[in-house]
Amino acid sequence: MKILSVDDNPQNRAVLEKALGKQYEVTSSDGSEPILTLMEMHQPQVVLMDIMLGTNYTGYDLVKEIRGHGAYNDCEIIFISALTSSEDKLNAYGAGGDDYIAKPVDFQELREKLRRVELRISERDNLKELYELASNTAFTSMQQASELGELVTFFTDNLEVTDLDILFNNIKHYYANAGVKCCVEFRVAGEYHQFPKATISDLEREILELGRNAKRIVPFGSNLLFNSPSCSMLVKGIHVNDEEMIGRLRDNFAILLTIVDSRIDFIEEQIEKHTIRQIAINNLKSQLTDDFATIKSLCQSQDAQISKLVNDLSQAVQLKIITLGLDEEQESELMGLVDETKEVVEETLGLSFVLEDKLKNITERLKAVE
């Protein structure tokens, strides 16, 4: 422990240095030097201050100057003086002193006071360390909470994303917030998609390709390559010297890779569903086309048969009229009924063309279904 002794009596200074010099690092002054200069030069933890210095300043004045500076608030100040009245002790305490000892000095008492000072300094230092540790822990916890919050936001923002361009842009935005850049390769349904499409270099392409068979995390220089069966992410420019911070970034980026994997799985499921649906639609279109063609053919055949029957009936009636001996009015009435029947049949046959148009429209709509 460093001690600064201020006393205008050289004999007192010498005695004090001899009594305390083996146990403490003692520096002495007669009080003529600027006190703040001495404090800055020696950085004492304890000041032993005489009150009557034989100068224009008293010990009270010097202590007030020390306390007024602010940088030495933790320094312990013990007044040593022949002035022993209660008023003197109160003045000493009011000036900024922490303790008081009367002259002639009882060095056993002084050592006990210094021992207690050492305990207070030790406790104060421990409290400072605990405070700094708590502050750092709280700051780290806030950082971690913020980082986890960004991962949660990324997850929720991409729950419905099925477009790889959108997914990459969201990944790029996440890494930009972390102060780094990235290149990505998605492996979806047996195809490889590398981003950014326009600016990715040949070397970056090659590194991403190597990631297809690499271990999950590959560090090299200021870069990290994260790999999974579905994706490789090349993270560039991690200029961080804090090992704890680097470790936390690695963990967060690994979590991001897991989230991206789940999105790729989701996209592959959607592609598979779309493929199955498309196959089913194509099969339905083909089947309906064949069925409609069969219906059309049957309708045409039926129309031809009905038309033939009506014509045969008309011809047969005309032949029978001759042998039936009908008068002209009866003939006319009978032929009118035949003509009306032909008109009804022709109207019925017209419905086949309406049905054909409907089937044609349905076929065109099916062709438009994707």
Long-range contacts (C-beta under 8 A, 24 or more apart in sequence): 1-25, 1-45, 1-46, 1-114, 1-117, 1-118, 1-121, 2-27, 2-42, 2-43, 2-44, 2-45, 2-46, 3-27, 3-44, 3-45, 3-46, 3-47, 3-48, 3-114, 4-28, 4-29, 4-38, 4-39, 4-42, 4-44, 4-46, 4-47, 4-48, 5-29, 5-47, 5-48, 6-30, 6-31, 6-35, 6-38, 6-47, 6-48, 6-49, 6-50, 6-53, 6-59, 6-62, 7-31, 7-48, 7-50, 7-53, 7-80, 8-50, 8-52, 8-53, 8-54, 8-55, 9-50, 12-50, 12-103, 15-105, 16-48, 16-105, 19-107, 19-110, 20-107, 20-110, 20-111, 20-114, 23-111, 24-114, 31-55, 31-57, 31-59, 31-62, 35-62, 35-65, 35-66, 36-65, 36-66, 36-69, 39-66, 39-69, 39-71, 39-72, 39-75, 44-75, 45-74, 45-75, 45-76, 45-117, 45-121, 46-75, 46-76, 46-77, 46-78, 46-114, 46-117, 47-75, 47-76, 47-77, 47-78, 48-78, 48-80, 49-77, 49-78, 49-79, 49-80, 49-97, 50-79, 50-80, 50-81, 51-79, 51-81, 51-83, 51-88, 51-92, 52-81, 52-82, 52-83, 59-92, 59-95, 60-91, 60-92, 60-95, 63-92, 63-95, 63-96, 63-97, 64-95, 64-96, 66-96, 67-95, 67-96, 74-121, 74-124, 76-117, 76-120, 76-121, 78-110, 78-113, 78-117, 80-105, 140-244, 143-248, 144-248, 147-248, 147-252, 148-252, 150-174, 150-177, 151-252, 151-255, 151-256, 151-259, 154-256, 154-259, 155-259, 158-259, 158-263, 161-263, 162-266, 162-267, 162-270, 164-188, 164-193, 164-195, 164-267, 165-195, 167-260, 167-263, 167-267, 168-195, 168-196, 171-233, 171-256, 171-260, 172-196, 174-256, 175-235, 178-249, 178-252, 179-237, 180-235, 180-236, 180-237, 180-238, 181-235, 181-236, 181-237, 182-233, 182-234, 182-235, 182-236, 183-207, 183-208, 183-233, 183-234, 183-236, 184-208, 184-231, 184-232, 184-233, 184-234, 185-209, 185-211, 185-212, 185-231, 185-232, 186-230, 186-231, 186-264, 187-212, 187-229, 187-230, 187-231, 187-264, 188-230, 188-264, 188-267, 188-268, 188-271, 189-268, 189-271, 189-272, 204-234, 207-234, 208-232, 208-234, 216-254, 216-257, 217-250, 217-254, 224-250, 224-253, 226-253, 226-254, 226-256, 226-257, 227-257, 228-257, 228-258, 228-260, 228-261, 229-261, 230-260, 230-261, 230-264, 230-265, 231-257, 231-260, 231-261, 231-264, 233-257, 233-260, 278-370, 281-366, 281-369, 281-370, 284-366, 285-363, 285-366, 285-367, 285-369, 288-362, 288-363, 288-366, 289-363, 289-366, 292-359, 292-362, 292-363, 295-355, 295-359, 296-356, 296-359, 299-352, 299-355, 299-356, 300-352, 302-352, 303-349, 303-352, 306-345, 306-348, 306-349, 307-345, 307-349, 310-341, 310-342, 310-345, 313-338, 313-341, 314-338, 314-342
